[in-house]
């Protein structure tokens, strides 16, 4: 059985949501970051960065929320959270899977710290561009891959919910509101919310 190492009110939410979407049993291993549990040697053996979430699946360990989501989506094909290899949607799926950690998170750091980074040297461009691109992608909907919900929606939906609603770092837009509402209406999102609240 897969074990998900998590902590309440943390970046663990996307991994919790993904696990709930699979419908497969898994073990939640509380790793309370408020007590420093993530810095203990037994946890550092799973994720040397000392961050949650992390996943253990037999001899396999995976860290980083988007990587966990990608791994579990492939590991649980019956949940249909990832287009299979050869599917024309797979390229966009992979693009959005990694858009959250490579563009959304740096853009949020830019907004929070108010740092000025030249767009020519910032890998994410700039915060306005990141959210403009996402806005355009979500205009069609209902999901990033059209009518198909995927693990990419979990990764992006978690980040957008965090940025727009939880911390109000990014102004709401009609496409964002519609998309976050659609995410929040999913039973697995609701179960993960209850779990993540601790």
N, C-alpha and C positions, 0 to 999 in steps of 0.2 A: 504494500500500500504506500502511495506517495505521502510524504510528510512535508507540510508547508510550515516553515518557520516564519512567524509573523508577530506583530505587535499592534495593539490598538492605536488608532489615530496616527497612522503612518502610511508610507508608500505601499504597504502591504495590501491596500484595498484592491488594486487591479488584479493581483494574484488570487485574492480571496474570491472576487467576482468571477474570474475565469474558472476556478475550481468548482464553484457553485454551478456555473453554466454547463460543465461537463456532465453533471449528474452522477459522477463516479464517487465512491467513498474515498476519503482522504483523511489524514490525521493532521489536525492543527496543533503545532508545537509553539506554545506561547514563549516568546523571546522578548521579555519586557525591557525595552530600551530605556525606560525611565530608571531602571535599576542597574544599567550597564551590562545586562545579560549578553548583549551582542559582542562584548569585548572579551568574553571568557574563552579560554583555549578550545573548548569543545565546539563552540560556535564558529570560531575563527577557522577551524578545520573544514567547515562547510563553506563559509564565505570569508576569506581573508580580509576583505574590506570592512568587516564588522558592521554590515548593514542588513536590514530586513527589507523585503522578503528574501528568503532562500528556500530552495527545494531539494529534498533528498528522495531519490527514487532508486532503491536498491543501492548499487555502487555508484550511481550517477548523482552528482550534485550540480545545481544550477543556481546562479545568483543573477541579480538584476531583474526587475519586474517584467520588462518587455521580453527578455530572454526566457523567463519562466513561462510567460504566456505563449510564446512561440513553441517552446518545448512541449508543453502540456497539450496544446492544440494539435500538434502532430502525434503525440502519444495517445490521444483519445479521438481517433478519427470519426467514431460514431456520433460525436457531438457536432460534427460538421462546422467547426470554428475556423478552419483553414482550407482554402482552395487547394486541391491536390496538385502536385507537380504536373505541368502540362496544361493546366487550366489557364485560359487567357487572363483571368482576374488575379492570378498569383503575383504578378509584378506589382500591381497597385497595392495588393494586400501587404507585401513585404515593405513597400515604401512607407505605408502608413504605420506598420508595426514599429518602425524605427524613427518615425517622425517625432513621436513624443519625447524619447530621451535625447534625440540629436537636435531637435528644433524647439519644441515647446518648453522643455525644462530650462535650457539656456536662455530662452526669451523671458521666462519668468524671473530668472536670476537678474537679467538685465533690467527688467521693470522694477524689481524689489530693491536692487542696489543703486539704481539710477546711473549705472556705469555707461559711459559712451565708448562704444567699440565701432571702429570703421567697418561698414558693411562689406567692404572688399576683403577684410581679413577675418571677420566673424563667420564661422562655419554655418551658422543659422541665418545669416543675413542681418535682419534686425527684427525686433519684436513686432512691429507693425506689419511687416511683410509676412511673418509666420502666421499671424491671426487672419490676415487678409486671404492668404492661400487656403487656410482651413475653412474660412467662411465660404469661399467659392466652391470648395469641394463638397461642402455640406448643403449647398443650395438645392441640389437635385434630390438627395436623400432617397429613401429614409435613412440608409446607412452609407458608409463610405464606399461599399461595393454595390451600391444600388439597392436592390431588394434583399440582398443577402447580408445578414448579421454575421460578423466574424470576430475573431480575437483582436483584430485591429480596432474595432469599435470599443472593445473593453479598454485597450491601452489609451486610445485617444479620448474616449468618453470619460475615463477616470481623470485624465489630466485636465480636460476642459471643465468638468464639474468642479474640480479643485480650484482652477484659476478663476472661473466666472462666479460660481455660487458660494463655495466654502470660504474663499479668502477675498473675493471681489477685487482681484488684481487686474482682471481683464473685463472691460465693459461688455455687457450682454449685447447680443445681436440676434435678430429674429432666427437665423439659422442655428445659432448656438442654443437658444432657448428650446427650439423644437427638438433638436438632437438630444440635449440633456434630458428633456422630458421623456423622450422615447427610451433612453437608456434607463432612467429611473423607474419607468413602468415595468421593466423586466423583473420577474420574480427573483431571479438570481442576484440582480443588483440589490434588491430589497433585503434578501437574506444576508448578503455580504455587508450591507450597511449596519444591520443589527449586530453581526459578529464584530465588525470593526469598531463599533462604539464601545466595545469591551463590556 
